[in-house]
Amino acid sequence: MSKNTGASRFRKVDVDEFDENKYVEDVDETPTGTGPNEQEVNSLLQQGENVEALKRVLSNPPTGGKNQAEKDQAGRLVLRVLLTFKKSEVDKGIKALDSQQLDLLMKYIYRGFANPADDSSSSALLIWHEKAYAVGGLGSIVRVLTDRKTV
């Protein structure tokens, strides 16, 4: 026979706390950058220094923040820089980037796929994606798709 202990501690456990359908993931939304300097990037593009402009536009991304207008402006600027490259110069631009910049470039490429400006931008983004995938591999794509901080 069971013994009545009078313990009621088990009644204080909130069972709904462990329900899968009510799980809310903690997201760190601290901004990590204010966006690229548009005047600096424009002057580099006018001088024909596309590779340096690509590095600068990827140097201070507005990831993690909630200011969508700032993210949109940075996205348009990155797309404009990518479209200034000729098809033969894309490899040179990709090889000049380190792994973090390459992952950030992949984020912008996927953002461009989600919101295409026109048909020519989609074809240019496909070329950039092919070249970035060749250097960064599948790991770059996985890091981009699983990262919480968006551009």
Summary of the structure (lengths in Angstrom):
residues: 151
radius of gyration: 22.7
end to end distance: 63.8
largest distance: 89.6
contacts: 387
relative contact order: 0.13
helix: 65%
strand: 0%
